[in-house]
Amino acid sequence: MQSYVDQPNGVFPSVCSLDCPDQCGLLVHKKDGRIVKIEGDPNHPVTQGSICNKVRNMAERIYDAKRLAYPMKRVGAKGEGKFERISWEEAIETITSRWKQLIAEYGPESILPYSFYGNMGRLNAETMDHRLFHRLGASRLDRTICNAAGSVGYSFTMGGAYGTDPEETVHTKLFIMWGINAVSTNMHQVMLAEKARKQGAKIVVIDVHKNQTGRWADWFIPVLPGTDTALALGMMHVLFAEGMVDTDFLEKYTVGHEQLREHVRQYDPVTVSAITGVPADDICRLARLYGQTSPSLVRIGNGLQHHDNGGMSVRTIACLPALTGQWLVPGGGAMKGNKGFLEHNKHALQRPDVLADKNTRRINMNLIGNALLTLDPPIRSLYVYGCNPALVAPEGNKVREGLRREDLFTVVHDLFMTETAKYADIVLPATSAFENTDFYTSYWHHYMQVQKPVIEPYKESKSNVDVFRLLAKGMGYEDEMFDDTEEDMIRQALDCPANPYLRTISYEALMEKNYVKAGVTPAFIENLPTPSGKIELYSRQMEKLGYPPLPTYTPLVVESDYPFLYVPGPNHNFLNSTFSNNAKHVQMEKFPRLFMNVADAKSAGIADGDAVRVWNDRGEIELTASVGESVLPGVVVSQGLWADTDEAGAKRFVNALTPDRIADMGGGATFFSGRVNVEKAAR
């Protein structure tokens, strides 16, 4: 395959590997074999030359002095962070010998992989790893920590991850940004909305926190956490009651609109106002604005699905465009994710057919703390890559207690000595995406992209694909699938007759152009993969599974009598835990804050800038109070997952407070449904 490694100087195309919907096309500048500048590709149809500060400063992360350079084994206590250098040969031998021993004594289910999308490259995230662990027979991980609940909810309505083409939103006249801090997490949707704004478009933001996106809006609507379903149903009540629905569209493209019309009578604006904290007049105004403006777009974010009722929230909001017929209008409709258009042959990449025992147990990654401490038979080896569970998983103190088990053999493959790596027995150095061959599929725009290596692997680092090949060899596996090259696997991925939208994308076109758009047409709305083939406002599939068949509001679990709902959202300069340990990005973000309503702060004797103790029965942290009107009374919000690698970091470990309850759909996380108390810190 083509590589730019041997060219020491020049400007080379690349792809952003971060878990971000924008998935930017990049231009990487090299001098003397080293990256000296990263910028957006001005020719990329979506990126258009603009990238975020996170990626603009990525080179500082790639060449950070703290980056792991060679394999190591632990020589101190777990969590102490004391390691010594070993060779790759010793590392692979140590891992495979222990795995063979565990399989012989306890069976292959005693081993668990734990990963997510620290690198969104499809080859490094979900190919050789799945092949190896399927061949080995290890316990299976349900990777549900991010978008699982919302994806399932949206699919009940739309049949899959199918939504509006972002490039069409330059024509939109009304944007409703619902539960998404787009300025920080989807900047190119903001750019497209700004183009539309110049043509008269209005922007409404619905969220629990008036963050950067809320301040950017024409109208910000604060809502109580976990009440989004009720707000959407209140809008539907007004739309039906005041005749603002498109009856012809409902008759042709949906099922259940008659039942929905009757069902939403109970969600009148006064009732919904009492649930959501949104004034009844504002609910009517919002519904009328939505019902009378075309094209209108609802951009559904990740945040609202991280509640006990998150799946139903997304399922409900996804019904709105059907009521007003927006799916037939360029720039109208909704977006939760668009990865359905770029679905590829995952069976060929992951090879689940080689798993001998099809009943091999599954473990939800949100429950990793419980799994490490209570599962019977126990997990005896954990292999972590592309993820940092000691910082990102809920009930974090429970997770760390599990990682401290002396009988747990843990391997971590990462770029840095993460919080999780400090508990490992073996630590392996990982390549960055700029050092790999890979392909990428956005879950927002419609482009597939290819990454060709730009620089040499950093010191002794290796890619996930290479390490899993070595581990397969060390286990004595001779299956041909472990010999597949990166080119072989990309070709296998594209061989996917089940997805007609991939017909425009070939391996040769990717190599030539670096990015190719899926062949999506507006007619996709006429062939949805729901049981009925239509938008399902009433879902018999949900009914069979025990869910309400119509969108229905269910309150959050009342887990305690602590006074504040706590939402630990993302910040502007990190991406989950990525960048939280890099000095440049920390400097840009400054310090972690707790946003608190002025009335609540006054009652607690807290002033803006005070250090505050935040706690519940799971743990406690210390943050700096930011007092104002950015959140409703009874709600507190923090931003970002801050590195916890020093004494100060231990006081800002927000996932010490989050619940590991499972959401209503898809096994999703409930990070945002916890409760806390807050007081002025003693110091």
C-alpha positions as CSV (number, residue, x, y, z in Angstrom):
1,M,0.0,0.0,0.0
2,Q,1.0,3.6,-0.5
3,S,2.9,5.2,2.3
4,Y,4.4,8.7,2.9
5,V,6.9,7.5,5.5
6,D,9.9,7.6,3.1
7,Q,9.3,11.2,2.1
8,P,10.9,13.3,4.8
9,N,9.6,16.6,3.6
10,G,6.3,17.7,2.2
11,V,2.5,18.0,2.8
12,F,0.5,14.8,2.9
13,P,-3.2,13.9,3.2
14,S,-4.4,12.4,6.4
15,V,-7.5,11.8,8.5
16,C,-8.4,12.7,12.1
17,S,-8.7,9.5,14.1
18,L,-10.6,10.9,17.1
19,D,-14.0,9.7,18.2
20,C,-15.7,12.8,16.7
21,P,-18.6,13.0,14.2
22,D,-16.7,15.5,12.0
23,Q,-13.9,13.1,11.1
24,C,-11.8,15.7,9.3
25,G,-9.6,15.5,6.3
26,L,-6.2,16.8,7.2
27,L,-3.0,18.0,5.6
28,V,0.1,17.0,7.5
29,H,3.3,19.0,7.0
30,K,6.6,17.1,7.5
31,K,10.2,18.4,7.8
32,D,13.1,16.1,8.2
33,G,10.7,13.2,8.8
34,R,8.9,14.9,11.6
35,I,5.4,16.4,11.7
36,V,5.7,20.2,12.1
37,K,2.1,21.3,11.3
38,I,-1.4,19.9,11.0
39,E,-4.2,21.8,9.2
40,G,-7.5,21.1,7.7
41,D,-7.8,20.0,4.1
42,P,-9.3,22.9,2.2
43,N,-10.5,20.6,-0.6
44,H,-12.4,18.2,1.7
45,P,-16.1,18.9,1.1
46,V,-17.0,18.9,4.8
47,T,-13.7,20.0,6.6
48,Q,-13.1,22.9,4.1
49,G,-9.8,23.7,5.7
50,S,-11.1,24.2,9.3
51,I,-10.1,22.0,12.3
52,C,-10.4,22.3,16.0
53,N,-7.6,23.3,18.4
54,K,-7.4,19.7,19.7
55,V,-6.1,18.4,16.3
56,R,-4.3,21.6,15.3
57,N,-2.0,20.9,18.4
58,M,-1.9,17.1,17.8
59,A,1.8,17.1,17.0
60,E,2.5,18.1,20.6
61,R,0.8,14.9,21.7
62,I,2.6,12.7,19.1
63,Y,6.0,13.9,20.3
64,D,5.1,14.3,24.0
65,A,8.1,13.2,26.1
66,K,5.7,11.1,28.2
67,R,4.7,8.9,25.3
68,L,5.4,5.2,25.8
69,A,8.5,4.1,23.8
70,Y,8.9,0.4,24.6
71,P,7.2,-2.6,26.3
72,M,7.4,-2.7,30.1
73,K,6.5,-5.0,33.0
74,R,5.4,-4.0,36.4
75,V,7.9,-4.1,39.2
76,G,5.9,-2.2,41.9
77,A,2.4,-2.4,43.4
78,K,-0.6,-2.1,41.1
79,G,-1.4,1.5,40.7
80,E,2.0,2.6,41.8
81,G,3.3,3.1,38.2
82,K,6.7,1.4,38.6
83,F,7.8,-0.5,35.5
84,E,11.0,-1.7,33.8
85,R,11.8,-2.1,30.1
86,I,11.5,-5.5,28.4
87,S,11.6,-6.6,24.8
88,W,8.7,-7.2,22.6
89,E,9.6,-10.9,22.5
90,E,9.4,-11.1,26.3
91,A,6.1,-9.2,26.4
92,I,4.4,-11.5,23.8
93,E,5.8,-14.6,25.5
94,T,4.6,-13.4,28.9
95,I,1.1,-12.6,27.7
96,T,0.6,-15.7,25.7
97,S,2.1,-18.0,28.3
98,R,-0.3,-16.6,30.9
99,W,-3.3,-16.9,28.6
100,K,-2.5,-20.5,27.8
101,Q,-2.2,-21.3,31.5
102,L,-5.6,-19.5,32.2
103,I,-7.3,-21.3,29.4
104,A,-6.0,-24.7,30.6
105,E,-7.1,-24.0,34.2
106,Y,-10.2,-21.8,33.9
107,G,-11.3,-21.8,30.3
108,P,-11.0,-19.0,27.7
109,E,-13.9,-17.0,29.2
110,S,-11.5,-16.0,32.0
111,I,-10.0,-13.5,29.5
112,L,-11.7,-10.3,28.6
113,P,-10.8,-7.7,26.0
114,Y,-11.7,-4.1,26.9
115,S,-11.6,-1.5,24.2
116,F,-13.4,1.4,22.6
117,Y,-12.7,4.0,19.9
118,G,-9.6,5.9,21.1
119,N,-8.7,5.4,17.5
120,M,-11.6,5.4,15.1
121,G,-9.7,3.6,12.4
122,R,-11.7,0.5,11.6
123,L,-8.8,-1.8,11.1
124,N,-7.2,-0.9,14.4
125,A,-10.4,-0.8,16.4
126,E,-12.3,-3.9,15.2
127,T,-10.4,-6.4,13.0
128,M,-7.5,-8.5,14.2
129,D,-8.5,-8.0,17.8
130,H,-12.0,-9.4,17.2
131,R,-10.5,-12.2,15.2
132,L,-8.0,-13.2,17.9
133,F,-10.5,-13.0,20.8
134,H,-13.1,-14.9,18.8
135,R,-10.5,-17.6,18.0
136,L,-9.4,-17.7,21.6
137,G,-13.0,-18.0,22.9
138,A,-12.6,-15.1,25.3
139,S,-15.6,-13.4,27.1
140,R,-17.2,-10.9,24.7
141,L,-17.4,-7.2,25.5
142,D,-20.6,-5.2,24.8
143,R,-19.2,-1.9,23.7
144,T,-22.1,0.3,24.9
145,I,-20.4,3.1,26.8
146,C,-21.2,5.9,24.3
147,N,-24.1,5.9,21.9
148,A,-25.8,2.5,22.5
149,A,-29.1,3.7,24.1
150,G,-29.7,6.4,21.5
151,S,-28.8,4.3,18.6
152,V,-31.3,1.6,19.5
153,G,-34.0,4.2,20.2
154,Y,-33.4,6.0,16.9
155,S,-33.5,2.6,15.1
156,F,-36.9,1.8,16.6
157,T,-38.2,4.9,14.7
158,M,-36.0,5.0,11.6
159,G,-34.6,1.4,11.2
160,G,-31.0,2.4,11.7
161,A,-28.5,5.2,11.7
162,Y,-30.0,7.1,8.7
163,G,-30.4,10.9,8.7
164,T,-30.0,14.1,6.8
165,D,-26.9,14.7,4.8
166,P,-25.0,17.4,6.7
167,E,-24.0,19.1,3.5
168,E,-27.6,19.8,2.8
169,T,-28.0,21.8,6.0
170,V,-26.8,25.0,4.3
171,H,-30.5,25.1,3.2
172,T,-32.0,24.7,6.6
173,K,-34.1,27.5,8.0
174,L,-34.4,26.2,11.6
175,F,-31.9,24.2,13.6
176,I,-32.8,22.6,16.8
177,M,-29.6,21.5,18.5
178,W,-30.9,19.1,21.1
179,G,-28.5,17.8,23.8
180,I,-25.4,18.6,21.8
181,N,-22.6,21.0,22.6
182,A,-21.9,21.3,18.9
183,V,-19.4,24.2,19.2
184,S,-17.1,21.9,21.1
185,T,-18.0,18.5,19.6
186,N,-19.4,19.0,16.0
187,M,-17.8,22.2,14.8
188,H,-18.5,21.7,11.1
189,Q,-22.2,21.4,11.8
190,V,-21.8,24.8,13.4
191,M,-20.0,26.1,10.3
192,L,-22.8,24.8,8.0
193,A,-25.4,26.3,10.3
194,E,-23.6,29.6,10.2
195,K,-23.8,29.6,6.4
196,A,-27.5,28.9,6.7
197,R,-27.8,31.7,9.3
198,K,-26.6,34.2,6.8
199,Q,-29.6,33.2,4.7
200,G,-32.0,33.8,7.6
201,A,-31.9,30.5,9.5
202,K,-32.6,30.5,13.3
203,I,-30.8,28.3,15.8
204,V,-32.4,26.9,18.9
205,V,-30.4,25.0,21.5
206,I,-32.1,22.7,24.1
207,D,-29.7,21.6,26.8
208,V,-29.2,21.3,30.5
209,H,-26.3,23.8,30.4
210,K,-25.8,27.1,28.6
211,N,-22.4,26.1,27.3
212,Q,-20.7,27.5,24.3
213,T,-23.4,26.2,22.0
214,G,-26.1,27.6,24.2
215,R,-24.5,31.0,24.1
216,W,-24.2,30.8,20.3
217,A,-27.9,30.2,19.8
218,D,-30.6,32.6,18.9
219,W,-32.7,31.0,21.6
220,F,-31.5,28.8,24.4
221,I,-34.0,26.6,26.2
222,P,-32.8,25.1,29.5
223,V,-34.4,21.8,30.3
224,L,-34.1,19.6,33.4
225,P,-31.9,16.5,32.9
226,G,-33.7,13.5,31.7
227,T,-37.0,15.2,30.7
228,D,-36.3,15.5,26.9
229,T,-39.0,12.9,26.1
230,A,-41.6,15.0,27.8
231,L,-40.6,18.2,26.0
232,A,-40.8,16.4,22.6
233,L,-44.2,15.0,23.4
234,G,-45.3,18.5,24.5
235,M,-44.3,19.8,21.1
236,M,-46.2,16.9,19.4
237,H,-49.3,17.8,21.4
238,V,-49.2,21.4,20.1
239,L,-48.4,20.3,16.5
240,F,-51.4,18.0,16.4
241,A,-53.8,20.3,18.3
242,E,-53.1,23.3,16.1
243,G,-53.1,21.4,12.8
244,M,-49.4,21.8,12.0
245,V,-48.8,18.2,10.8
246,D,-48.3,17.0,7.3
247,T,-51.1,14.5,7.0
248,D,-50.2,13.3,3.5
249,F,-46.6,12.5,4.6
250,L,-47.9,10.7,7.7
251,E,-50.3,8.6,5.6
252,K,-47.6,7.6,3.1
253,Y,-44.4,7.2,5.1
254,T,-45.4,6.4,8.7
255,V,-47.3,3.9,10.8
256,G,-49.1,4.8,14.0
257,H,-49.8,8.5,13.5
258,E,-53.5,8.1,14.6
259,Q,-52.5,6.4,17.8
260,L,-49.8,9.0,18.4
261,R,-52.3,11.8,18.0
262,E,-54.5,10.4,20.7
263,H,-51.5,9.5,22.9
264,V,-50.0,13.0,23.1
265,R,-53.2,14.6,24.3
266,Q,-52.0,13.9,27.9
267,Y,-48.8,15.9,27.3
268,D,-50.3,19.4,27.3
269,P,-47.9,22.3,27.7
270,V,-48.8,22.9,31.4
271,T,-48.2,19.3,32.3
272,V,-45.0,19.2,30.4
273,S,-43.8,22.5,31.9
274,A,-44.1,21.0,35.4
275,I,-41.9,18.1,34.3
276,T,-39.2,19.9,32.2
277,G,-38.9,23.3,33.8
278,V,-39.6,24.9,30.4
279,P,-42.4,27.5,30.6
280,A,-45.7,26.4,28.9
281,D,-45.6,29.5,26.7
282,D,-42.1,28.5,25.5
283,I,-43.3,25.0,24.7
284,C,-46.0,26.4,22.5
285,R,-43.7,28.9,20.9
286,L,-41.1,26.2,20.1
287,A,-43.7,23.9,18.6
288,R,-45.1,26.7,16.5
289,L,-41.7,27.7,15.3
290,Y,-40.9,24.1,14.4
291,G,-44.3,23.5,12.8
292,Q,-44.2,26.7,10.7
293,T,-40.6,26.7,9.5
294,S,-39.3,24.6,6.6
295,P,-36.8,23.1,6.2
296,S,-36.1,22.4,9.8
297,L,-33.5,20.1,11.2
298,V,-33.2,18.4,14.6
299,R,-29.5,17.6,15.5
300,I,-29.7,15.0,18.3
301,G,-26.7,14.9,20.5
302,N,-25.0,12.3,22.6
303,G,-25.8,13.9,26.0
304,L,-29.4,13.2,26.4
305,Q,-29.0,9.4,25.8
306,H,-26.8,9.1,28.9
307,H,-29.8,8.9,31.2
308,D,-31.9,6.1,32.5
309,N,-34.5,6.9,29.9
310,G,-32.0,7.9,27.1
311,G,-33.1,5.4,24.5
312,M,-36.7,6.5,24.6
313,S,-35.7,10.2,24.6
314,V,-33.9,9.8,21.3
315,R,-36.6,7.5,19.9
316,T,-39.2,10.2,20.7
317,I,-37.3,13.2,19.3
318,A,-36.6,11.2,16.1
319,C,-40.4,11.1,15.5
320,L,-40.7,14.9,15.2
321,P,-39.6,15.4,11.5
322,A,-42.2,12.9,10.3
323,L,-45.0,15.0,11.8
324,T,-44.1,18.0,9.7
325,G,-42.9,16.1,6.6
326,Q,-39.4,17.4,6.9
327,W,-37.8,14.3,5.5
328,L,-38.8,15.3,2.0
329,V,-37.3,18.8,2.2
330,P,-33.6,19.3,1.4
331,G,-32.0,20.5,4.7
332,G,-34.9,19.1,6.7
333,G,-35.1,16.0,8.9
334,A,-32.9,14.8,11.8
335,M,-29.5,13.5,12.6
336,K,-28.5,11.3,15.4
337,G,-25.9,9.4,13.4
338,N,-25.4,8.5,9.8
339,K,-23.1,5.5,10.0
340,G,-25.8,3.3,8.4
341,F,-24.9,4.7,5.0
342,L,-21.3,3.6,5.5
343,E,-22.0,0.1,7.0
344,H,-19.4,-2.3,5.7
345,N,-18.8,-6.0,5.9
346,K,-18.0,-6.3,9.6
347,H,-18.5,-10.1,9.5
348,A,-15.5,-10.4,7.2
349,L,-13.4,-8.1,9.4
350,Q,-14.3,-9.5,12.7
351,R,-14.9,-13.2,11.9
352,P,-17.4,-14.1,14.6
353,D,-17.8,-17.5,12.8
354,V,-14.6,-18.7,14.4
355,L,-16.0,-18.4,17.9
356,A,-16.5,-22.0,18.8
357,D,-19.0,-21.5,21.6
358,K,-21.8,-19.2,20.4
359,N,-23.0,-18.9,24.0
360,T,-19.8,-17.4,25.2
361,R,-20.8,-14.9,27.9
362,R,-21.1,-11.1,27.2
363,I,-20.1,-8.4,29.6
364,N,-21.4,-4.9,29.4
365,M,-18.4,-2.5,29.5
366,N,-20.4,-0.1,31.7
367,L,-20.4,-2.8,34.4
368,I,-16.6,-3.4,34.4
369,G,-16.3,-2.5,38.0
370,N,-18.9,-5.0,39.1
371,A,-17.6,-7.6,36.6
372,L,-14.0,-7.4,38.0
373,L,-15.2,-7.6,41.6
374,T,-18.2,-10.0,41.6
375,L,-18.4,-12.0,38.3
376,D,-18.4,-15.8,38.8
377,P,-16.5,-17.4,37.3
378,P,-14.1,-14.4,37.6
379,I,-12.3,-12.4,34.9
380,R,-8.6,-13.4,35.4
381,S,-7.0,-11.4,32.6
382,L,-8.0,-8.0,31.1
383,Y,-6.5,-6.7,27.8
384,V,-7.1,-3.0,27.4
385,Y,-6.6,-1.0,24.2
386,G,-8.2,2.1,22.7
387,C,-9.7,2.9,26.0
388,N,-8.9,4.0,29.6
389,P,-11.5,2.4,31.9
390,A,-9.9,3.6,35.1
391,L,-10.8,7.2,34.1
392,V,-13.8,6.8,31.7
393,A,-15.9,4.0,33.1
394,P,-18.7,4.8,35.6
395,E,-18.5,3.9,39.3
396,G,-14.8,4.6,38.9
397,N,-13.7,3.8,42.4
398,K,-15.2,0.3,42.0
399,V,-13.3,0.0,38.7
400,R,-10.0,0.8,40.3
401,E,-10.7,-1.6,43.2
402,G,-11.1,-4.3,40.6
403,L,-8.0,-3.3,38.8
404,R,-6.0,-3.7,42.0
405,R,-6.7,-7.4,42.2
406,E,-3.4,-9.2,42.5
407,D,-4.9,-12.3,40.7
408,L,-5.9,-10.2,37.7
409,F,-3.4,-10.3,34.8
410,T,-3.8,-7.0,33.0
411,V,-2.2,-5.8,29.7
412,V,-2.6,-2.2,28.5
413,H,-1.7,-1.1,24.9
414,D,-1.6,2.7,24.7
415,L,0.4,5.7,23.7
416,F,0.7,6.9,27.3
417,M,1.0,5.7,30.9
418,T,-2.7,6.1,31.4
419,E,-4.6,5.7,34.7
420,T,-5.4,2.2,33.6
421,A,-1.9,1.4,32.5
422,K,-0.6,2.1,36.1
423,Y,-2.5,-1.0,37.2
424,A,-1.2,-3.2,34.4
425,D,1.2,-6.1,34.6
426,I,2.4,-5.5,31.0
427,V,2.3,-2.2,29.2
428,L,2.8,-2.0,25.4
429,P,3.5,1.1,23.4
430,A,0.9,2.0,20.7
431,T,1.4,3.8,17.4
432,S,-0.6,6.9,16.6
433,A,-3.0,7.0,13.7
434,F,-0.4,8.9,11.6
435,E,1.8,5.8,11.8
436,N,-0.9,3.3,10.6
437,T,-2.7,2.2,7.5
438,D,-6.5,2.3,8.1
439,F,-9.9,3.4,6.8
440,Y,-12.5,5.5,8.5
441,T,-16.2,5.8,8.3
442,S,-17.8,9.0,9.8
443,Y,-20.9,8.6,11.9
444,W,-22.1,12.1,10.8
445,H,-21.0,12.9,7.2
446,H,-21.2,10.5,4.3
447,Y,-17.5,10.1,3.4
448,M,-15.3,7.0,3.8
449,Q,-11.6,8.0,4.1
450,V,-8.3,6.2,4.1
451,Q,-5.2,6.9,6.2
452,K,-1.8,6.1,4.7
453,P,1.2,6.1,7.0
454,V,2.8,9.6,7.3
455,I,5.6,8.9,9.8
456,E,7.6,6.0,11.1
457,P,6.2,4.2,14.2
458,Y,7.4,6.1,17.3
459,K,10.4,4.2,18.7
460,E,9.3,0.6,19.5
461,S,5.5,1.3,19.2
462,K,3.3,-1.1,17.3
463,S,-0.3,-0.8,15.9
464,N,-3.2,-2.9,17.3
465,V,-3.2,-4.8,14.1
466,D,0.4,-5.8,14.4
467,V,0.2,-6.7,18.0
468,F,-2.7,-8.9,17.6
469,R,-0.9,-10.7,14.7
470,L,2.0,-11.3,17.1
471,L,-0.3,-12.5,19.9
472,A,-2.0,-14.9,17.5
473,K,1.3,-16.3,16.5
474,G,2.3,-16.6,20.1
475,M,-0.8,-18.6,20.8
476,G,0.1,-21.0,18.0
477,Y,-2.8,-20.0,15.7
478,E,-2.1,-20.6,12.0
479,D,-5.4,-19.4,10.6
480,E,-5.1,-17.6,7.3
481,M,-7.1,-14.7,8.6
482,F,-4.2,-13.6,10.7
483,D,-2.1,-13.2,7.6
484,D,-4.5,-10.7,6.0
485,T,-2.8,-7.4,5.1
486,E,-4.4,-4.0,5.6
487,E,-5.2,-3.9,1.9
488,D,-6.9,-7.3,2.2
489,M,-9.1,-6.2,5.0
490,I,-10.1,-2.9,3.4
491,R,-11.2,-4.8,0.3
492,Q,-13.1,-7.3,2.5
493,A,-14.9,-4.4,4.3
494,L,-16.0,-2.9,1.0
495,D,-17.4,-6.2,-0.3
496,C,-20.8,-5.6,1.2
497,P,-23.7,-6.2,-1.1
498,A,-26.2,-5.6,1.7
499,N,-25.4,-1.9,1.7
500,P,-26.3,-0.3,-1.7
501,Y,-24.9,3.0,-0.6
502,L,-21.3,1.7,-0.8
503,R,-21.6,1.1,-4.5
504,T,-19.8,4.4,-5.2
505,I,-16.8,3.4,-3.0
506,S,-14.0,1.1,-4.2
507,Y,-10.5,0.3,-2.9
508,E,-9.0,1.9,-5.9
509,A,-11.1,5.1,-5.6
510,L,-10.1,5.4,-1.9
511,M,-6.4,5.1,-2.7
512,E,-6.7,7.6,-5.5
513,K,-8.9,10.3,-3.9
514,N,-8.4,9.6,-0.1
515,Y,-12.1,10.2,0.6
516,V,-15.2,9.0,-1.3
517,K,-18.8,9.8,-0.6
518,A,-21.5,7.1,-0.1
519,G,-24.1,7.0,-2.9
520,V,-27.1,8.3,-0.8
521,T,-30.2,9.8,-2.4
522,P,-33.3,11.3,-0.8
523,A,-35.1,8.2,-1.7
524,F,-33.6,6.4,1.3
525,I,-36.8,7.5,3.3
526,E,-38.8,5.2,1.0
527,N,-36.9,2.1,1.9
528,L,-36.2,2.1,5.6
529,P,-35.1,-1.1,7.3
530,T,-37.9,-1.0,9.9
531,P,-40.3,-4.0,10.1
532,S,-42.9,-2.0,8.2
533,G,-40.4,-0.2,5.9
534,K,-41.8,3.1,7.2
535,I,-41.1,5.5,10.0
536,E,-42.5,3.8,13.0
537,L,-44.3,6.2,15.3
538,Y,-46.0,3.1,16.8
539,S,-43.6,0.2,17.0
540,R,-44.9,-3.3,17.4
541,Q,-41.3,-4.4,17.6
542,M,-40.9,-2.4,20.8
543,E,-44.2,-3.8,22.1
544,K,-42.9,-7.3,21.6
545,L,-39.8,-6.4,23.6
546,G,-41.8,-5.0,26.5
547,Y,-41.4,-1.3,25.7
548,P,-44.2,1.1,25.3
549,P,-45.0,1.0,21.5
550,L,-45.6,4.8,21.5
551,P,-43.1,7.5,22.7
552,T,-43.7,7.7,26.5
553,Y,-42.0,9.7,29.2
554,T,-40.6,7.8,32.2
555,P,-38.9,9.8,35.0
556,L,-35.3,9.2,36.0
557,V,-34.5,6.7,38.7
558,V,-34.5,8.5,42.1
559,E,-31.3,6.9,43.4
560,S,-30.9,9.1,46.5
561,D,-32.2,12.2,48.3
562,Y,-29.1,14.2,47.4
563,P,-30.3,17.6,46.1
564,F,-28.6,18.0,42.8
565,L,-28.8,16.2,39.5
566,Y,-25.2,15.9,38.2
567,V,-24.2,16.1,34.6
568,P,-20.4,15.6,33.8
569,G,-20.4,16.7,30.2
570,P,-17.5,17.1,27.7
571,N,-15.2,20.1,27.6
572,H,-13.8,22.1,24.6
573,N,-10.2,21.0,24.5
574,F,-10.3,17.3,25.5
575,L,-12.0,14.3,23.8
576,N,-13.1,12.0,26.7
577,S,-9.7,11.3,28.4
578,T,-7.7,12.0,25.3
579,F,-5.5,15.2,25.6
580,S,-6.2,15.4,29.4
581,N,-2.6,14.5,30.1
582,N,-1.1,16.7,27.5
583,A,0.2,20.1,28.8
584,K,-0.8,22.2,25.8
585,H,-4.5,21.1,25.9
586,V,-4.7,21.3,29.7
587,Q,-3.3,24.9,29.4
588,M,-6.1,25.8,26.9
589,E,-8.8,24.3,29.2
590,K,-7.3,25.8,32.4
591,F,-9.1,24.0,35.2
592,P,-12.2,22.0,36.0
593,R,-15.3,23.9,37.1
594,L,-18.7,23.0,38.6
595,F,-21.5,25.1,37.1
596,M,-24.1,26.0,39.7
597,N,-27.2,28.1,39.7
598,V,-26.9,31.3,41.7
599,A,-29.9,30.6,43.9
600,D,-28.4,27.2,44.9
601,A,-25.0,28.7,45.5
602,K,-26.4,31.4,47.7
603,S,-28.3,28.9,49.8
604,A,-25.1,26.9,50.3
605,G,-22.9,29.9,51.0
606,I,-20.9,29.3,47.9
607,A,-19.4,32.2,45.9
608,D,-18.1,32.2,42.3
609,G,-14.5,30.8,42.3
610,D,-14.8,28.9,45.6
611,A,-13.4,25.4,45.9
612,V,-16.4,23.1,46.4
613,R,-16.7,19.5,47.6
614,V,-19.0,17.4,45.4
615,W,-20.0,14.0,46.8
616,N,-22.4,11.1,46.9
617,D,-22.3,7.5,48.2
618,R,-19.9,6.5,45.4
619,G,-17.1,9.0,46.0
620,E,-16.2,12.7,46.2
621,I,-14.3,15.3,44.2
622,E,-13.2,18.9,44.5
623,L,-13.9,21.5,41.8
624,T,-14.0,25.2,41.4
625,A,-17.5,26.8,41.5
626,S,-18.8,28.7,38.5
627,V,-21.9,30.5,39.8
628,G,-24.5,32.0,37.5
629,E,-27.6,31.3,35.4
630,S,-26.1,28.7,33.0
631,V,-28.0,25.8,34.7
632,L,-31.4,25.5,36.3
633,P,-31.8,25.3,40.1
634,G,-31.2,21.7,41.3
635,V,-28.7,21.0,38.5
636,V,-24.9,21.0,38.6
637,V,-22.6,20.4,35.6
638,S,-18.9,19.8,35.2
639,Q,-17.0,19.5,31.9
640,G,-14.3,17.1,30.9
641,L,-12.4,14.0,32.1
642,W,-9.3,15.4,33.7
643,A,-6.2,13.3,34.0
644,D,-5.9,11.6,37.4
645,T,-2.1,10.9,37.4
646,D,-1.2,13.1,40.4
647,E,-2.6,14.0,43.8
648,A,-4.5,17.0,42.4
649,G,-6.0,14.8,39.8
650,A,-7.5,12.5,42.4
651,K,-9.7,15.3,43.5
652,R,-11.2,15.9,40.0
653,F,-12.1,12.2,39.1
654,V,-15.7,12.9,38.1
655,N,-16.5,9.2,37.3
656,A,-16.0,8.5,41.0
657,L,-19.6,9.9,41.2
658,T,-21.3,8.5,38.2
659,P,-23.7,5.5,38.4
660,D,-23.2,2.3,36.5
661,R,-26.9,1.6,36.1
662,I,-27.9,0.5,32.6
663,A,-30.1,2.7,30.4
664,D,-33.5,1.7,29.1
665,M,-32.1,0.5,25.7
666,G,-29.0,-1.0,24.2
667,G,-27.2,-1.6,27.5
668,G,-26.2,2.1,27.4
669,A,-24.6,4.2,30.1
670,T,-26.3,6.5,32.6
671,F,-23.5,8.9,33.3
672,F,-25.9,11.9,33.6
673,S,-28.5,10.4,35.9
674,G,-26.6,10.6,39.1
675,R,-27.3,12.8,42.1
676,V,-24.8,14.6,44.4
677,N,-24.5,17.1,47.2
678,V,-22.3,20.2,47.1
679,E,-20.7,22.3,49.8
680,K,-17.9,24.8,50.1
681,A,-14.6,23.0,50.6
682,A,-12.9,23.2,53.9
683,R,-9.7,24.8,52.5
